[in-house]
Amino acid sequence: MIEWNAEQYSKFKKERTLPAIDLANSINSENVRTALDVGCGIGNSTAVLKRRFPNAEIIGADNSDDMLNAARKNYPELEFIKLDAEKDIVNISDKYDVIFSNACIQWIPDHRLLIKRMMELLKEGGTLAIQIPQQAKHPMHRIVKSVAESEKWKQKLPVSRTFHTLTEEEYFDILSELSDNFRMWETAYFHTMPSHQSIVEWYKGTGLRPYLEQLGDSDRDEFEKDILTQTQRYYPVQQNGGILFRFPRLFMTAVK
């Protein structure tokens, strides 16, 4: 199981929260009384839901103690629970008006079953709202993969990250089986990063973690340097000195 670091993840809290705001605003209902935020992380997405539906009971759920501790510290007025979405979601007996998940399910296998189970947690007329990074379209994942599989690193990194995301066509088929009222769309966020190192720091909070956890301190530093070198080669510096960091994300909403 990946060990999440709330402090590292929080370095780009503002940028990571933007998709949660867009996802919450896409929920076309004003009669929300209960909502579950699956994979709430540091609680920023749960707070977004509470602002969107101030009269609703909002619960944030995550499997990481470090993330939950940060969420409770950041938002003491909100409720957070520990939940392994892959294993525990089937045991939830409550029904919700909204099941919300922002940048979480890409870490969980079998999306066909997972999305079906998430829909089962909804009341009739409730809304499922999901956002996931478009990993297949993101160059940083190709950079990390190429470095990890190079002659220099492949022996020290025997376990590659498993990607669970499906194609847009597969998600369409899954949702069409579960709902006659659903939407899918893609948004690319153009973040301005202050340096190439900041892009590496972003990924140290997410996509690099499965690799960094396999390495000792000295190897970890060297691996990060190799990732940085490839990042510098791929991303040009703009006229103002910033780095244009394009981040495509897939959004889905479905009404039960």
N, C-alpha and C positions, 0 to 999 in steps of 0.2 A: 504494500500500500504506500502511496506517495505521501511524504510528510510535507505538509503545507506550512509556509512561513508567512504569517500575517503582515509582519513589518515589510518584508520584501514586496509582497503583493500590493501593499498600500502606497508604494512609491508613485504609482500612476493611477491613484484612486479616481481623480477627475476624469481621465480619459476612459477608464474602465466603466465608469458610471453612465456615460453618455448613451450607450446602447440600452441600458436598463430603463432610462428615461423614455427613450423612443418606444421600447417594447410596452411599457406601462401605458403610455399615451395611446397606443394602438388598440387597447381593450375597449371595445364599444359597449360599455355598460355602466350605468350609474347606480345600479342596485346591488353593488357588491357589499356583502356583509362579512364574508370570511375569505381569507386568501392564504395560501401556503407558498412560500418562496423556497424552492428546492435548489440547494447549492447556494445558500445565501452568502457564503464567504465572510467577509469582514462586516457585513450588515448594510452596506451601501445600497444594494438593490432592495432590501427590505424597507429601508427608509424611503426610497423612491415610491414604493407601493403605498406606504402609509400616507405620503403627501398626495398621491393620486386618489386614494380612497380614505380620507381622514376619519370617517365614521365606521370603518371596517375593523374587524379583528384580524391583524396580520401576524403570521408566525413565520419566522425565518428558520430554516433547517439546513444543517451541514454535518459532514462526517468528521471534520477536523476540529480537535479541541482548541488548537491555537487560533484558528479562524473564529470559532465561537466565543472564545475569551475576548478577542478584539471586538467582535460585534457587540457583546454585552457591555463592554467598556465604552464603545463609541455611541451606542444607542440604548442606554439603560431603561428607557421608557418602552422599549419593544420586547417582545417575547421571542426567545430562540431555543431551539431544541436540537439534540443530536439525532441525526438520521442518516443511515447508509441508504441512499436512494436505490442502489442496485439490489439490496437484500430486504430492506425494511419497508419499502413503500407498499408492498403487497399486504402488510399487516395493519395498515392504517384503516380504521373503521369510519372516521369522520368524513363528511362530504363538504366540499368547498365551492364557493362561487368562482374562484380563480385559482388555478395552479400555474405558477410562474417559475420560470427557470432561465436565468441569464448567464450564459457562458459556463455551463456546468456539464451538460449531458455528453459533451465530447469525450469525457473521461470515463463514461459508463458504456459497457457493451450491450449489444442486442437492442437497438433502438426500436425495432418493430414491437418487441414485447414491452419495452420500457414506456413508450408513448401510449400504448394501449392501457397499461396500468395507471399512468398519469390521468388519462381520460376517465378511467373508472372512479377516480377520486372526486370528480366533479358532480355537482348537483345538475339536474336537468336544466339546460340553458346556460350553464356555466362555461367559462372560457379557459382553454389551455393556451398559454403564451410562452414560447420558447425562442431563445436566441443562441446561436452557436457560431464560433469563428469558422470562416470558410478556409479551413486549413489546407486543402488541396490547391487553393489559389494564392497561398501566401508564400513568398520567396524565403522567408526565414526558416520555414520548416524544411525546405530543400537544402538550405545552407547547413542547418544542424545535422540533417541526415547525411549529407556528403562528408562532413567532417567526422562524424561518429563512425562512418563505415570506411574511412580511409585506412591505409596500412598502419599509420601511426597509432590509431585509436581502436581499431576493431577488436583487438584482443582484450583490451581493458574495458570495453563496453559491450559485453556479450548479450546484454538485454536491450533490444531496441524498443522505443516507444511504440505502443500499439495505437493506431488511429481507428476510432469507432464510428466516425461520421460517415454518412451515406451520401449518395448523389441527390441532387434536387428532385430528380425523377422518382427515386425510391421514396423520399419523404412525401412527395405528392401522392403516390399510391397508398402509403400508410394512412395519411390523413383522409383521403377520399373514402377509405373503408370505414372510418370512424366518425365522419361528420359530413354533412351536406352544406356546411357553412364554414369554410376555412380560407385562409390567405397565406401566401408565401411571397416574400420579397427579400431582396438583397440590398444592403447599404454598405458603401465603402467609406470608412472614416479616414480622413487625411490628417494625421496627427503631425505636428511640428515638433521634432525632437531636438534637444540642444546639442547632441553629439551621437556618434556611433556607439559609444559606450552605453548611452542611455537606452538604446535598443536592446543591447545585451542584458542590461539590468531588467528591462521589461520581461524578457524571456526567462531570466533567472527566477522570476516569480511564478512562471507557468511551464512553458514547453521544454525548458532545459532541465527541469527538476529530475525527471526520470534518468537522465544521464549523469548529472552532477552527484546524485546519491550513490552512484557506483564507484566514485573516485575518491582517493585521498586528497588531502589539502593541496599538496604540490601539483598533483595531476589535474586537480580541479582548476587551479589557476592557469595552467598551461592550456587546458582545453578551452577555457574562456577566451584566452588570447587568440587561439586559432579561430574561434567563432568570430571574434572581433575583426580579425584580419579579413575574413571573407565578407563580413558585413560592410567593411570599409570599401571593398572592391565593388560591391553591388549597389550601395546607396550613395548617390552623388550628393555633394554639399551644395545647397542652394545659395543664391546671391547674398542673402542676409546671414549666411553662416549656419542656418538650421538644416535639419535632415527631414525630408518629406517621407513619412512613414505611413504607407497605405495599408489599411486593415479592413478587408471585406468580411462582412458578417451576414448570416442567413437568419431571417426572422420567420416565425410561423405562429399563426393563431388559429384556433379551431373551437367552435361552439358545440357543446354536447347536445 
